[in-house]
């Protein structure tokens, strides 16, 4: 083969490969998932979560301590302990899988297993559902489609797979090309109407890029929830005892 | 006056072309207004916005979107509990829920299902997944059907019907939502699978609009054809039909065009106006034309001067007749029911238009061509009237006497009049809304919200929740109401599922722990505001009849007045000395026994009186203060043993240590009730020092102590329930739970009482700002109240104004009063008839009085004018009356026949309310005309008043 022709062929293959990867929505989605909660994300995380729920003039502020463990099976283990306000202080949630949670009710000295297949429910009056709390495995539930791109971001359209019953039938996901983290999501209901809009901001901590703030606007309810993560500590080799019922009863602060 | 009349007559005839062109232009412009015509039958728009009850109702609607409820009832062609039907209901629920016009939808698909699972609870939609096999479907059915929160609410007791409660957003036009969203969605989704029925105020409003529209489209042409036929009989000429028909047609077009241009929505009562205008307004054209035929007959062409003269002569009587009718309708302006006031205004404007057209366009048109008398053969009743006159003169005393007896007999029927404000009662028997109403009553608990609104600093505080529970329990005692719902029942149910006790926690922290589950759920927003400062106890009434709803409203208001007019105080019993605590609890027993009696009325046939109930309740306190029984100790020990053996026990210790620890606690318990320090000591002794932590030990000790206390309370409530149930003999789980809730209240540390001080202990004032009733029954009662006052006001006003006119006209108050004898006689008999026959007084029949006065007085005006004319010519009274019979009797009867025929058309209305109105107006007009020709002349003959005419 002519050497010149060979070089041109290699270049063509290379460039077409790049274009192919860039336009392959499944590949982009997989990368985002890996960075967000998969193999490229921290193994565990401890942080203080500030949740502000704004509904008209009414503002509710909740402060929670969270511990998250990135499990190999694809599901994070998570503990949430309410720090304030006082009426919910010491209530604890241990989330072990998609539909298995334990709740500690300090006033009744009891831990109760909470099973719910309805992850569309609001989390403690916020605009986030239990489904929104975790950036779930979108590849499993949605078919991605490439919509557009510019210099800094890709825009994907995720359509619910026919055999799934998720809260959102369609998601428009905007991804940052540099960090490979989500920038925003438009979430559509079953009538095809825009229901919620989420905006993410991320921060570089050691070798990871992690989400440190989220703003979720519920267009139907006309309310907004702000989530902010502070004092983020990554890969602290968290004791496995943290993700047990016994730890759930411990008082924080 | 006369020069003005002549100038007017001259003008309309001389300037006939401009008059005709202006009329054509106005008519064409008015037709454009038709595009904007619309109906609005939301009853809240019928009351004055400054009405305090309406303000509360609208405020609650805005905050909770709870009042605009439509219950969609589904009767599947096949099985309800089949995968296909359940999927269809789920599809319908989800389709509706995603529209912003809908606030919340509750059905078998999405109703919150909180069930116990080992070690916890499962929170799901009831139909989280469709049962895949017949066996699982059967299991699902047998779980749904016995549950009192589902039966009558989302499914019927026989499992053959489903109900979907659709709460429409308060900002949406609920009538349009039913028409444009609910009905099309149901038609599409349930097509070929099920029959669908609707109940509730928004669907009733939508149906009444449909019926009103149907009436408008069918009755208007019918009355028009009938009037044309009557005109043909009377005049036998094209002019004779065309001109009076033009009067009513143009008046109707002008009126509805004006309503459209003013963007004023019409109510269902407005649909009757074209019929009314045709029946009443045609008379003006008839009178004018009659005069022309009478004065100008057989002239080759009508000379303008003759025409002007005839027009001038007819203007005054036509104006007078129109004026009294106008006053009759205008009297409705005094009423507080906006739909009646609007109806009165529209009708009076319509009458003015009819008058205007009859006195402008008809003379203008009449100036073209001539009037032939050849074919003008009006109905000749003179022989009959002559005989009637003779009879009246001969038997005047008998006529007045018999009339008085009849009047008195009917007057006794007036207090028996029933009232009906709910328009769901107006639909025909076999119509969809009426059938829906029957299905609702037969299969479900209701569709008309009944609400008690609480405003407080914190509605989730233990004291306020107890006050709310009292109201909830009271509503439980009321017949034909659904199981009440509030944050109280939600908290109690969750407490039952989480902690196995159906009760209210006695601390705010406990309540907030439980609330964690429900915070954010959409249905919760319908019973409590985000800031917890306002909360509702919500129930539904299945009966739409006004009498039922009025009585219900009165009972609820009485309950609120009796229970909450005095300030309430909260007592925290933890640190109160024993003797005083007993005294407080003694008061609490007396306060809480009402609640037990109220609850038992819903669930049990057997009644329990205070003499039996009080000692049993006091036993609760005795058991609470007394020593623990061996049976109780055994239960407590088992609970502690389970806890220490579980993963939840704070210390991770080996099984042997657990056993030893359990045994040590058991030994201590057998001697004395456990104390915190004792448990801490035992833990310190048995937990290996390497694992011991004093803070964790304190937490564990508190847990153990909490569990022993909880066991004790559960055991006592169960003992007392068993004793009470010997009387009630019920196996209903819901009943047991609710009675135990009250019993737990006796055992806990919080007491709410209407007493400020007991002994030396001062209660804390409860932060309750207000308790008010609202909802559909209370609004219907409000409408009922206004109907009463409106009825009296409008009749008095119409009568008063008519009396003034008659007095001025006849220059004698006596004659004025006597002229009103026919209408007094007519109204008394008609209202008495309503009472005896059971025909209710409603938005339409309430107008009979004023309309009868306005229209009926015309006959007396004409007759008395006839008598006066002849008296002035020197005839004796008897002769004058005979002449009046011959001259005016014919016109009175002909006019009465036309008006009666017009009102009789309403008997073909699709709405019962209009049929009743039409039927009674037929009777009223018949009575008014006949009494004018009998009672009135007989009275004149007996009392001989001095009759004079206003020149």
Contacts between the chains, C-beta under 8 A, distances in Angstrom:
chain1	res1	chain2	res2	distance
A	55	B	530	5.7
A	56	B	530	7.7
A	58	B	530	4.7
A	58	B	531	5.8
A	60	B	530	7.9
A	86	B	509	7.9
A	87	B	508	6.4
A	87	B	509	6.4
A	87	B	512	4.0
A	88	B	512	5.7
A	88	B	513	7.7
A	88	B	516	6.5
A	91	B	513	6.3
A	91	B	516	5.8
A	102	B	120	7.4
A	103	B	120	7.8
A	103	B	516	7.2
A	105	B	498	6.9
A	105	B	513	4.3
A	105	B	514	7.5
A	105	B	516	7.6
A	106	B	509	7.6
A	106	B	513	6.8
A	107	B	505	6.8
A	107	B	507	6.6
A	107	B	509	4.8
A	107	B	510	4.2
A	107	B	512	7.9
A	107	B	513	4.5
A	108	B	498	6.9
A	108	B	499	5.4
A	108	B	510	6.9
A	108	B	513	6.4
A	108	B	706	7.5
A	109	B	702	6.7
A	109	B	703	3.9
A	109	B	706	4.9
A	109	B	707	7.2
A	110	B	498	7.1
A	110	B	499	6.7
A	110	B	648	7.6
A	111	B	648	5.1
A	112	B	119	7.0
A	112	B	120	4.1
A	112	B	121	6.0
A	112	B	498	5.6
A	113	B	117	6.7
A	113	B	118	7.6
A	113	B	119	4.5
A	113	B	120	2.9
A	113	B	121	7.6
A	114	B	120	5.7
A	114	B	121	6.2
A	114	B	122	7.5
A	114	B	123	6.5
A	114	B	517	7.9
A	115	B	117	5.8
A	115	B	120	6.8
A	115	B	121	7.6
A	115	B	122	4.2
A	115	B	123	7.6
A	115	B	124	7.9
A	116	B	122	6.6
A	116	B	123	4.7
A	116	B	124	5.8
A	117	B	124	5.7
A	117	B	128	4.8
A	117	B	129	7.4
A	118	B	123	7.2
A	118	B	124	5.3
A	118	B	125	5.5
A	118	B	128	6.2
A	121	B	123	7.4
A	121	B	520	7.1
A	121	B	521	6.7
A	122	B	519	7.7
A	122	B	520	3.2
A	122	B	521	6.8
A	123	B	520	7.0
A	124	B	516	6.6
A	124	B	519	5.3
A	124	B	520	6.1
A	125	B	519	4.0
A	125	B	520	3.6
A	126	B	520	6.6
A	189	B	98	4.9
A	190	B	94	5.8
A	190	B	95	7.8
A	190	B	98	5.7
A	191	B	95	7.3
A	191	B	98	3.9
A	191	B	99	7.0
A	193	B	98	6.5
A	220	B	100	5.9
A	244	B	647	7.4
A	245	B	647	5.1
A	245	B	648	5.5
A	246	B	647	6.7
A	246	B	648	7.2
A	246	B	649	7.9
A	246	B	650	6.3
A	246	B	652	6.8
A	249	B	648	7.1
A	249	B	650	6.2
A	249	B	699	6.8
A	251	B	699	7.8
